[in-house]
Amino acid sequence: MPNDMWGWILLLGLVATVGQLLLTRAYRIAPTGKVGVYAYSAVLYGAVMGWYFWDELPLWTTWLGATLIVSAGLLNLYQPKSKH
């Protein structure tokens, strides 16, 4: 592996670690149902990066999954709070 890649690998590790710590904190302070939907948005980011960096065209199943994820997030966001 070329030496200039180590900086990117270290940055990727740092960003992934911080992201995981923040997600863990979100699960601790918010209801799981409110946080879990947004954790699945990683699939969307992966599809967009695959298309942008490697010209991978998403399959129809990717679009279906993305639609379900966005719909669930919007329902979750705008759903009235329960009075439990």
C-alpha positions as CSV (number, residue, x, y, z in Angstrom):
1,M,0.0,0.0,0.0
2,P,1.4,3.4,-0.9
3,N,2.5,5.6,2.0
4,D,0.1,8.4,1.1
5,M,-2.9,6.2,1.8
6,W,-2.1,5.9,5.6
7,G,-3.4,9.4,6.3
8,W,-6.8,8.5,4.6
9,I,-7.0,5.2,6.5
10,L,-6.3,7.0,9.8
11,L,-8.9,9.7,9.0
12,L,-11.5,7.0,8.1
13,G,-10.8,5.2,11.3
14,L,-11.2,8.4,13.3
15,V,-14.5,9.4,11.6
16,A,-15.9,5.9,12.0
17,T,-15.0,5.8,15.7
18,V,-16.5,9.2,16.4
19,G,-19.6,8.3,14.4
20,Q,-20.1,5.1,16.4
21,L,-19.6,6.9,19.7
22,L,-22.2,9.5,18.7
23,L,-24.6,6.8,17.6
24,T,-24.2,5.0,20.9
25,R,-24.8,8.2,22.8
26,A,-28.0,8.8,20.7
27,Y,-29.3,5.4,21.6
28,R,-28.6,6.2,25.3
29,I,-30.5,9.5,25.4
30,A,-33.3,9.0,22.8
31,P,-35.9,6.2,22.3
32,T,-34.5,3.4,20.2
33,G,-37.3,3.7,17.6
34,K,-36.4,7.3,17.0
35,V,-32.7,6.6,16.4
36,G,-32.7,3.3,14.7
37,V,-34.4,4.5,11.5
38,Y,-31.6,7.1,10.9
39,A,-28.9,4.5,11.5
40,Y,-30.1,2.8,8.3
41,S,-29.3,5.9,6.3
42,A,-25.8,4.5,6.0
43,V,-27.2,2.4,3.2
44,L,-28.2,5.6,1.3
45,Y,-24.7,7.1,1.8
46,G,-23.1,4.0,0.6
47,A,-25.2,3.9,-2.5
48,V,-24.4,7.6,-3.3
49,M,-20.7,7.1,-2.7
50,G,-20.7,4.0,-4.9
51,W,-22.3,5.9,-7.7
52,Y,-20.1,9.0,-7.3
53,F,-16.7,7.4,-6.8
54,W,-17.1,4.1,-8.8
55,D,-19.9,4.8,-11.2
56,E,-21.9,2.0,-9.7
57,L,-25.6,2.3,-10.8
58,P,-27.9,1.4,-7.9
59,L,-30.3,-1.5,-8.5
60,W,-34.0,-1.1,-8.3
61,T,-33.8,-2.8,-4.9
62,T,-31.5,-0.1,-3.7
63,W,-34.0,2.6,-4.7
64,L,-36.8,0.6,-3.0
65,G,-34.8,0.4,0.1
66,A,-33.9,4.0,0.0
67,T,-37.6,4.9,-0.4
68,L,-38.5,2.8,2.6
69,I,-35.7,4.3,4.7
70,V,-36.7,7.9,3.8
71,S,-40.4,7.2,4.3
72,A,-39.8,5.6,7.7
73,G,-37.6,8.6,8.8
74,L,-40.3,11.1,7.7
75,L,-43.0,9.1,9.5
76,N,-40.9,8.9,12.5
77,L,-40.2,12.6,12.4
78,Y,-43.8,13.8,11.9
79,Q,-45.6,11.2,13.9
80,P,-47.3,12.6,17.0
81,K,-45.7,11.7,20.2
82,S,-47.4,9.0,22.2
83,K,-48.6,9.8,25.7
84,H,-47.2,6.6,27.4
